[in-house]
Amino acid sequence: MTRFLLQRLVQSAIVILVMSFVVYGLLGLMPGDPIDVMITADPNMTPADAARLREIYGLDRPILERYATWLGAALQGDFGFSRLRAQPVIDVLVPALGNTTILLGAAFALSLALGLAAGVTAAARPYSRLDYAINFAAFAGISIPPFWLALLLIIVFAVILGVLPAGGMGTVGSHGLWDSLSYLVLPVASLTIASVGAHTRYVRAAMIDTLRQDFIRTARAKGLSGRRVVLGHALRHAMIPVVTIAALDFGYVFSGAMITETIFAYPGMGRLIYDAVMGNDYNLALVALLFATALTLAGNLLADIAYVALDPRISFRSLER
C-alpha cells in the first residue's frame, strides 16, 4: 500500500504541475490584464502610470518567466495576493472552500443516500410499477435545468409561502441554529434534486447487473433471504461502479456550483472562481482551480482504496499497473 500511495502522490504532483502551467497560460492569454481594469476604473491614470504598474506586477515580462516566478513563490507557500479582494489568496480561498464544503457536501451526501435507497429498491423489483415510478422521478430530476429549479424553489418557498430565505448565508449563533440552517435548505434541495436522479440510475443499473451473476444465484440456492442477498452480497459488488461516479463528483463538490451559488447569492467556490476569472484576478483564479484539481485527484485516490475494500479480487498491486 505504501508503494501505491507514493506512486499516486508522484502522479498527482505531476498532474497539478502540468495543470498549473496550462491554467496560468490560459489566464495569461485572456484579453486584457488587471492593469486594464484599473485604467477603466480610474480615468486619471496615464499611460506612464499603467506602464509602471505593469513593471511592478511583472506583467511586462514573458509569460514563461512570470510562471516560473509564481511557481517558485508557490512552492514556498506564497500563492500571491488577490486583486479583487485586496487580501492574500489563501485568506480569500479558505472561507469560500468551507462554505462550499457545507453546501455541496450536504447535497452530495443526501443525493448519494437517496440514490442508493431508490436504486436498490428499483433493482430489487425490476420492471414493476415501483421501478417505473422511481425511473420516472429520476428522469424528471435529471431533465430539470438547475437554474429553473432554483428559481422555482425561491418563488414557492421564499416569495409565495415566505417560510425560507431566498438567498444569502446565515451566521451561526447570531439568530439561532435554525435561522442559520434555513439559508441552506433551498440551495441544498436544488442541488440534491438535480443530482439524485443520476445516482439512482447508476445504482439501479449496477444492481440489476449484479443480481444476474452466478454468485447471487448460489446465495439464493442456499436459502438466504432476499434482503440478505440484496444488501449483504449484491450491494457490495454493485458499489464499485457507483464509487467511480462518486469519486468524479468529489472534485465537483469542492469546485462549487456556480449557477446555484449565484442564484442564491451564496459565497462559495463556484461564484469565487467565476468572479476571479471575469475580474482578471489571476492569482485567485489559478489557485482556486488548482485546489479543485487536487481534490478531484484525492477523490480518485479514495475511490481506488474503496475498490480494494469492496472487492477482495482487487489489490493495491493490481492498481499500480
N, C-alpha and C positions, 0 to 999 in steps of 0.2 A: 504493500500500500504506500509506503514511503517513497519508493521509486516512482510510482504512478503520480503521486501528488507533486513531486519535484518536476516531473516531466510536464504536467499540466500547468504548473506555475511558470515554467520557462516559456511554454507556448503562449500562455496568456500575456506575459510580458512582451513578447514579440508582437502579438496582435495589437496590444494597446499602443506600442511604439509606432507601428505602421498606421494605425488609426489616427494617432495624434498628428502625424505628418500629413495624412490625407485631409483631415478636417482643418488643420491650420492652413493648408494650401487653398482649400476651397473658400474658407473665410477670407483669406488674403486676396483672392481673385474676385471677390464681390465688388461691384461698382461702388466707389466712394470709400471713405475711411472715417474714423472718428473725428478727424480734424475738419472734414467737410461738414459734418453735423454741427460742429462748433461754429463754423463760418455761417451756416444757416441760422443758428440761434443768436449770433452776435454780428449784426451788420457793420459794426465799427471795427471789426478785425481786418487788418490789412494783409495783403499777400505776404509781406515780410514776416508778420506775426505767425501766419499759417506755416510758412517755411521753417521758422524757428521751432514751432511746436512739433512739426514732423521730425525735425532733427532730434529734439529732446526725447520723443517717444520712439525713435528709431524707425519711423515709417518711411524714411528716405533711403533705407538700405535694402539690398536684395532680400527676397522672401526667404531664401535658404539661410542667410545669415541671421535674419530675425528669428527663424525657427530654432536655430542652434542656440541662440541666446536664451530663448524661452525654455527650451528643453534643459539647458544647464541650470537655470534657476529652479525649474520644477523638480529636478532631481534633488535639490537641496531643500525642498519643501516650500518654495516661494512660487505660488501659482499666479501671481500678479494682482492687479488692482482692477476692480470693476468701475468702469467709467460712468455707467448709468446710475449705480447705487452709491458711488463715492465711498466704497468700503473694500477691504480685501475680499478676494473671490471666495475664500473659504467661509468668511463670516456671512456672506450672502447665500452661499450654497447650502450650508448645514440646516438652517431653519426651513428652507423650501423642501429639502430632502426629507426632513422629519414630517412636514405636513403631507407630502405625497405618500410617505410610508403609511401614515394613519388612514388616509382616504383610500388609496388603491389597495393597500394591504387588506383592509376590511372588505372591500368589494371583491378582491381576489379570493379571500377565504370563503366568503359567502357563496360566490359563484361556483367554486370548486366543490363545496359541501353539497349545495343543492344539485349541481350537475351529477355528482356521484350517486346521490339518492335517487334522482329521477332516471338516470341512465340504467342503473341496476334494476330498478323496478320495471322499466320498459323492456329490458332484455330478458327478465325472468318470465314475462308473458308476451312473447313476440307476436305481432300482428293481431293483438287483441284490441278491444276498444280503448283500454287504458293506454296501450302502446301508441295507438293512433292519436289519442288526446295529448300525450306527452310530446310526440313528434310535432304535432301542430303548434303547441305552445313554444317548442324550441325553434321551429322555423319562423314563427312570428317574432320571437326575440331577436333572432339573427337579422331579420329583414327590416326592423325598425331603425331608422337613422338615429344615432345617438343624440345629435343636436335637437332633433324634433322631439324625442322622448324627454330630454331635459327641459325644453320649453313647455311641454305638456304638463310635466310634473309641477313646474313653477306656477303655471296658470291655475291648475286644480287645487294644489295644497297651499300655495302661498297667496294667490290672488283671490280665488273664489272662497275657499274654506278658511284661509288665514290661520292655519294651525302650525305652519312651519315657515321659517325664514327663507326668502328667495335666494339668498346668496351670502357670501362673506364667510367669516370664520369666528367662532366664539372663543373666549378666553377662559380656560379652566379656572374656577374659583371666583370669578367675578360675579356671576349671577346664578351659580348653582351648576351641578353636573349636567342636568337635563338641558338647560339653556345652552350649554356649550356643545353637547352632543347633537342637539336638534339641527345645528348647521350642517351636520354630516349626513343626515337622513336622506335628503333628496339627491345629492351627488352620488352617495353610495348606492342608493336604489337605482339610479340611472345607469351606472356602470355595471351593476350586478345583472340587471335585466338584459343589458346589451350583450353580455358575455356568457351568461349561464346556458343559453341555447347551444352554443358551440361545444361547451364542456359536456353537456348532456348527450349530444350526438356522438362525440368521441367515445364516451364511456359505453354507450349503448352498442356501438359497432364493435368495440373491443370485447365486451362481454358476450355478445352473440357469437363471435368467432371462437372465443374460449370455450363456451358451453357446448360447442360441437366437437371438442377434442376428445381423444380416446381416454385420457385420464379422468375426464368428467364422467364418461360412461362407466368406467371402472368404479368410481366413487359411488355412483348411483346403484351399481350392481351389488355393492357391499351393504346396501340398505341404509346409507346415510340420508338424513332428511334433506329436503330441497333447500331449506335455509342454510344448513351447514355446507352443502355442496356449493351454493352460490357465494356465500360470504367467506367460508373457510378455505375453499380451493380455487374457484374461478376468479374471484375478485383480485386476489393477489397476483395472479398471472396476467389478468387484463390491465392491471395498473401500469405495466411497462410502457405502452404507447401513450397512456394518459400522463405519465410522469414527463415524457418528452414534450408534450404540449404545454404542460405546466411550467417546465423549465424555460421554454421560449417566452412564456408570458411573464416570467420573473423579471426580466430586464424592462419589460413594458411597465411593470408595477412602479419601478423607481424612476423611469424616464418621464412619467406623468402622462396625463390625458389632456392635451392642450384644449380641445373643444369643450370638454366638460368643465375644466377648471376656469376657462374664460367665461362661459355662460353663468356659472355660479360664483364668479369673482373669487375663486379660491387660490390662495398664494402657494401654488405647488411648482414642481419641476417643469411640467409641460408649458405652463404660462411663462415661467422664468426663461426657458430656452428660447421660446418664440420672441419674447421681448428683447433678449440679448442679441439674437440674430438680426432682427429688424432694426435694432439700435446700433448695430456695428460695435457691440461690446465684445471684442474678440476673446479676451481672456475668460470672461464668464461663460460665453457660449462654448468655447473649446473645452473647458474643464467640466462643464455640466454634461456635455456629450460623451466625454471620456468616462465619467462616472457611470453613465448608463451602459456604456460598452463593458466596463469592468464588472458591473453587476450582472449583465447578461452572461458573461463568461463564468461568473460564480454560480449562476443558476444551472448552467450546463454541467459544471463540476458536481454540484449537488445531485443532479439527475443521474450522472454516472455512478455515484456512490449508492443512490437508491436502487439502481439496476442490480447491483451486487447483493443488496439486502433483500430484494424481492425475488430474484431468480437464482437458485443455487448453481445453475449451469453457467452463470456469468461470473467471471473472476476479474480482479484488477489486472492480472497478467494478460488476459484476452483484450482488455480495453487499451493496453499500451501499444497494441499493434496498429 
